[in-house]
Amino acid sequence: MKQKVLLHTCCAPCATHAIETLMKEYDVTLFFSNSNISPEEEYEKRFANAKKIAKIYELELIEDKYDHDAWLEHIKGLENEPERGMRCAKCFEHNLKCTADYARNNGFDLFTTTLSISPHKDVALIFGIGMGLGNFLAIDFKKDDGFKHSCDLSREHNLYRQRYCGCEFSTSK
């Protein structure tokens, strides 16, 4: 019997390659926990594409509560940090903690994140945060051309590819 893994899904394009990698060995459930995304219309667009990818791969998709105000409180004081700075670390911490808590409270063996597929994200930082939360499956999804594969799959499935990480502070930095 395969272990159950909860995949924090930042967006559908990043999820494609991660899903295909994980499904070889794990029972995968998608978890859309992204209170950092702003404005809410952008959140809805990304969630609609996450639903699309869940349907394509025949996977369950769980939507966490969208609470941008709680996320803003979590990163308070770091609004002017540059991309890849402390604000991003706090953002990762927020989303991964939500994922870890859900996994722990709902019978998942492990949790992981699609964030490691991005060439713009600090994988060591993401892994450090994840492992600190327990039962984290550390997979660098960008290895073996994972990012390129996710781009190819995004085109194949006609997925919306956003132009910024998600928060309002990443649009101008």
C-alpha positions as a Markdown table, in Angstrom:
| # | Residue | x | y | z |
|---|---|---|---|---|
| 1 | Met | 0.0 | 0.0 | 0.0 |
| 2 | Lys | 1.4 | 3.4 | -1.0 |
| 3 | Gln | 2.0 | 6.1 | 1.6 |
| 4 | Lys | -0.4 | 9.0 | 1.5 |
| 5 | Val | 1.3 | 12.3 | 0.7 |
| 6 | Leu | -0.3 | 15.8 | 0.9 |
| 7 | Leu | 1.2 | 18.0 | -1.8 |
| 8 | His | 1.1 | 21.7 | -1.0 |
| 9 | Thr | 0.2 | 23.1 | -4.4 |
| 10 | Cys | 1.2 | 26.7 | -5.0 |
| 11 | Cys | -0.2 | 26.6 | -8.6 |
| 12 | Ala | -1.2 | 24.2 | -11.3 |
| 13 | Pro | 1.8 | 24.7 | -13.5 |
| 14 | Cys | 4.2 | 23.9 | -10.7 |
| 15 | Ala | 2.1 | 20.9 | -9.6 |
| 16 | Thr | 2.2 | 19.0 | -13.0 |
| 17 | His | 5.7 | 17.6 | -12.8 |
| 18 | Ala | 5.5 | 17.1 | -9.0 |
| 19 | Ile | 2.3 | 15.1 | -9.4 |
| 20 | Glu | 3.8 | 12.9 | -12.1 |
| 21 | Thr | 6.9 | 12.3 | -10.0 |
| 22 | Leu | 5.0 | 11.5 | -6.8 |
| 23 | Met | 2.3 | 9.3 | -8.3 |
| 24 | Lys | 5.0 | 6.7 | -9.1 |
| 25 | Glu | 5.4 | 5.9 | -5.4 |
| 26 | Tyr | 2.7 | 7.7 | -3.4 |
| 27 | Asp | -1.0 | 8.2 | -3.0 |
| 28 | Val | -1.2 | 11.9 | -3.8 |
| 29 | Thr | -3.7 | 14.5 | -2.6 |
| 30 | Leu | -3.4 | 18.2 | -3.6 |
| 31 | Phe | -3.6 | 20.9 | -1.0 |
| 32 | Phe | -4.2 | 24.5 | -2.1 |
| 33 | Ser | -3.1 | 26.6 | 0.8 |
| 34 | Asn | -2.1 | 30.0 | -0.5 |
| 35 | Ser | -3.4 | 32.9 | 1.6 |
| 36 | Asn | -0.4 | 34.9 | 0.3 |
| 37 | Ile | -2.0 | 35.3 | -3.2 |
| 38 | Ser | -3.4 | 38.7 | -3.9 |
| 39 | Pro | -5.7 | 40.0 | -5.2 |
| 40 | Glu | -8.4 | 37.5 | -4.5 |
| 41 | Glu | -9.3 | 37.4 | -8.2 |
| 42 | Glu | -5.7 | 36.1 | -8.8 |
| 43 | Tyr | -6.3 | 33.5 | -6.1 |
| 44 | Glu | -9.5 | 32.3 | -7.8 |
| 45 | Lys | -7.8 | 32.1 | -11.2 |
| 46 | Arg | -5.0 | 29.9 | -9.7 |
| 47 | Phe | -7.4 | 27.8 | -7.8 |
| 48 | Ala | -9.6 | 27.2 | -10.9 |
| 49 | Asn | -6.4 | 25.9 | -12.7 |
| 50 | Ala | -5.6 | 23.7 | -9.7 |
| 51 | Lys | -9.1 | 22.2 | -10.0 |
| 52 | Lys | -8.4 | 21.6 | -13.7 |
| 53 | Ile | -5.1 | 19.8 | -13.0 |
| 54 | Ala | -6.8 | 17.7 | -10.2 |
| 55 | Lys | -9.4 | 16.6 | -12.7 |
| 56 | Ile | -6.7 | 15.8 | -15.4 |
| 57 | Tyr | -4.8 | 13.6 | -12.9 |
| 58 | Glu | -7.9 | 12.3 | -11.2 |
| 59 | Leu | -6.7 | 13.5 | -7.8 |
| 60 | Glu | -8.5 | 14.9 | -4.8 |
| 61 | Leu | -7.9 | 18.7 | -4.3 |
| 62 | Ile | -8.5 | 20.2 | -0.9 |
| 63 | Glu | -8.8 | 24.0 | -0.6 |
| 64 | Asp | -7.5 | 25.5 | 2.7 |
| 65 | Lys | -9.3 | 28.6 | 4.0 |
| 66 | Tyr | -8.2 | 31.7 | 2.2 |
| 67 | Asp | -7.2 | 34.3 | 4.9 |
| 68 | His | -5.0 | 37.0 | 3.4 |
| 69 | Asp | -5.3 | 39.1 | 6.5 |
| 70 | Ala | -3.8 | 36.3 | 8.6 |
| 71 | Trp | -1.0 | 35.9 | 6.1 |
| 72 | Leu | -0.4 | 39.7 | 6.2 |
| 73 | Glu | -0.2 | 39.5 | 10.0 |
| 74 | His | 2.3 | 36.6 | 9.7 |
| 75 | Ile | 4.7 | 38.6 | 7.5 |
| 76 | Lys | 4.1 | 42.0 | 9.2 |
| 77 | Gly | 7.2 | 44.2 | 9.1 |
| 78 | Leu | 8.7 | 42.4 | 6.2 |
| 79 | Glu | 6.6 | 44.0 | 3.4 |
| 80 | Asn | 9.6 | 45.8 | 2.0 |
| 81 | Glu | 12.0 | 42.9 | 2.0 |
| 82 | Pro | 13.3 | 41.9 | -1.5 |
| 83 | Glu | 12.2 | 38.8 | -3.2 |
| 84 | Arg | 14.0 | 35.7 | -1.8 |
| 85 | Gly | 14.4 | 37.6 | 1.5 |
| 86 | Met | 12.9 | 37.1 | 5.0 |
| 87 | Arg | 9.3 | 37.8 | 3.8 |
| 88 | Cys | 9.5 | 34.8 | 1.5 |
| 89 | Ala | 10.8 | 32.6 | 4.3 |
| 90 | Lys | 7.9 | 33.7 | 6.5 |
| 91 | Cys | 5.5 | 33.0 | 3.6 |
| 92 | Phe | 6.9 | 29.5 | 3.1 |
| 93 | Glu | 6.6 | 28.9 | 6.8 |
| 94 | His | 3.0 | 30.0 | 6.8 |
| 95 | Asn | 1.9 | 27.8 | 3.9 |
| 96 | Leu | 4.0 | 24.8 | 4.9 |
| 97 | Lys | 2.7 | 25.0 | 8.5 |
| 98 | Cys | -0.9 | 25.0 | 7.2 |
| 99 | Thr | -0.1 | 22.0 | 5.1 |
| 100 | Ala | 1.8 | 20.1 | 7.9 |
| 101 | Asp | -1.1 | 20.7 | 10.3 |
| 102 | Tyr | -3.7 | 19.5 | 7.8 |
| 103 | Ala | -1.6 | 16.4 | 7.0 |
| 104 | Arg | -1.1 | 15.6 | 10.7 |
| 105 | Asn | -4.8 | 16.0 | 11.5 |
| 106 | Asn | -6.1 | 14.1 | 8.5 |
| 107 | Gly | -4.1 | 10.8 | 8.4 |
| 108 | Phe | -1.4 | 11.7 | 5.8 |
| 109 | Asp | 1.9 | 9.9 | 6.2 |
| 110 | Leu | 3.9 | 12.8 | 4.6 |
| 111 | Phe | 3.6 | 16.2 | 3.1 |
| 112 | Thr | 5.7 | 18.1 | 0.6 |
| 113 | Thr | 5.5 | 21.2 | -1.6 |
| 114 | Thr | 5.6 | 22.2 | -5.3 |
| 115 | Leu | 7.7 | 25.2 | -4.3 |
| 116 | Ser | 10.9 | 23.3 | -4.9 |
| 117 | Ile | 10.3 | 23.3 | -8.7 |
| 118 | Ser | 10.9 | 27.0 | -9.1 |
| 119 | Pro | 14.3 | 28.2 | -10.1 |
| 120 | His | 13.5 | 31.4 | -8.1 |
| 121 | Lys | 13.0 | 29.7 | -4.8 |
| 122 | Asp | 15.7 | 28.7 | -2.2 |
| 123 | Val | 15.3 | 24.9 | -1.9 |
| 124 | Ala | 17.5 | 24.6 | 1.2 |
| 125 | Leu | 15.3 | 27.1 | 3.0 |
| 126 | Ile | 12.1 | 25.4 | 1.9 |
| 127 | Phe | 13.4 | 22.0 | 3.0 |
| 128 | Gly | 14.7 | 23.4 | 6.4 |
| 129 | Ile | 11.2 | 24.8 | 7.1 |
| 130 | Gly | 9.4 | 21.7 | 6.0 |
| 131 | Met | 11.6 | 19.3 | 7.9 |
| 132 | Gly | 11.2 | 21.4 | 11.0 |
| 133 | Leu | 7.5 | 20.8 | 10.8 |
| 134 | Gly | 7.8 | 16.9 | 10.8 |
| 135 | Asn | 7.0 | 14.2 | 8.2 |
| 136 | Phe | 8.3 | 16.4 | 5.3 |
| 137 | Leu | 9.2 | 14.7 | 2.1 |
| 138 | Ala | 12.1 | 16.7 | 0.7 |
| 139 | Ile | 12.1 | 16.4 | -3.1 |
| 140 | Asp | 13.7 | 19.0 | -5.3 |
| 141 | Phe | 11.3 | 18.8 | -8.2 |
| 142 | Lys | 13.4 | 21.0 | -10.5 |
| 143 | Lys | 16.1 | 18.3 | -10.7 |
| 144 | Asp | 16.2 | 16.3 | -14.0 |
| 145 | Asp | 14.7 | 19.2 | -15.9 |
| 146 | Gly | 11.6 | 19.2 | -13.7 |
| 147 | Phe | 10.9 | 22.9 | -14.3 |
| 148 | Lys | 11.2 | 22.6 | -18.0 |
| 149 | His | 8.9 | 19.5 | -17.9 |
| 150 | Ser | 6.3 | 21.5 | -15.8 |
| 151 | Cys | 6.4 | 24.3 | -18.5 |
| 152 | Asp | 5.9 | 21.7 | -21.2 |
| 153 | Leu | 3.0 | 20.2 | -19.3 |
| 154 | Ser | 1.5 | 23.6 | -18.6 |
| 155 | Arg | 1.4 | 24.3 | -22.4 |
| 156 | Glu | 0.0 | 20.9 | -23.1 |
| 157 | His | -2.9 | 21.3 | -20.6 |
| 158 | Asn | -3.3 | 25.0 | -21.5 |
| 159 | Leu | -2.8 | 26.1 | -17.9 |
| 160 | Tyr | -2.7 | 29.7 | -16.7 |
| 161 | Arg | 0.9 | 30.7 | -15.8 |
| 162 | Gln | 1.1 | 33.6 | -13.5 |
| 163 | Arg | 3.7 | 36.4 | -13.8 |
| 164 | Tyr | 4.5 | 36.8 | -10.1 |
| 165 | Cys | 4.9 | 34.7 | -7.0 |
| 166 | Gly | 1.6 | 35.6 | -5.5 |
| 167 | Cys | 1.7 | 38.4 | -2.9 |
| 168 | Glu | 1.2 | 42.0 | -3.7 |
| 169 | Phe | 4.8 | 42.7 | -2.6 |
| 170 | Ser | 6.2 | 40.4 | -5.3 |
| 171 | Thr | 4.6 | 42.3 | -8.2 |
| 172 | Ser | 6.9 | 45.3 | -8.1 |
| 173 | Lys | 10.2 | 43.8 | -6.7 |
